[in-house]
Amino acid sequence: MKIRTHIAPGICGFDTVVTADTEDSQNVTFEFVSECETIKEFEKQVNEISPVDAIQTLGPEENPILTRARELLRTKGCCEACIVPAGAVKIMQVAANLALPKDVSLTITRE
């Protein structure tokens, strides 16, 4: 199953399209399309550990995608709260039938 999502990450303006693909509902590969150099590097790092076992990521160990993201975002000096890695994990779960497909959103308001 192939799942695609468009992520508008916010103030940086680097919209990203992420595709998660699996043939066995467990082992998932990814494709990232973005103008962000950090996300391009992130894609390379995710491809190093791909296919990712989606079922195993539900265990007590930290998700390997989020681990790579955290390390990369810290070393690049980017926002550690970048939403793209979390979006990739979400669509991985949908592709592997571990979550239902439902749009998510974040609305930020200064009060």
C-alpha positions, 0 to 999 in steps of 0.5 A: 500500500502506498500512502502520500501526504503533503506537509506544510511545516510552518514558518520555514516554508519548506513544504514536503511531500512524503510517500510511504510504501509497503508490499507486506503491511510491515516493512515500509520505504519512504520518499521525501520531496522537499526543497529543504536541505535538512529533509533531503539529508533526513531522507538519506538517513531514513533510506539507510535503515529502510525498509523500516519495520513498522510493527517493531516501531510500536515497541518500547524502544524509541522509533528509529525514524524519530531518533535519526530526525532528532540527531540530525535536527540538532546537528543542523541547528534546525528546529527540533520540533519540525513536524515532517518526521512525525508526519512520516511516522504517521503515514508509515503507520497508515501504510502498514494498517496500524492506524486509520487514515485521517488528516491531522492539523495543528493550529497555533494561536498567540494569546 
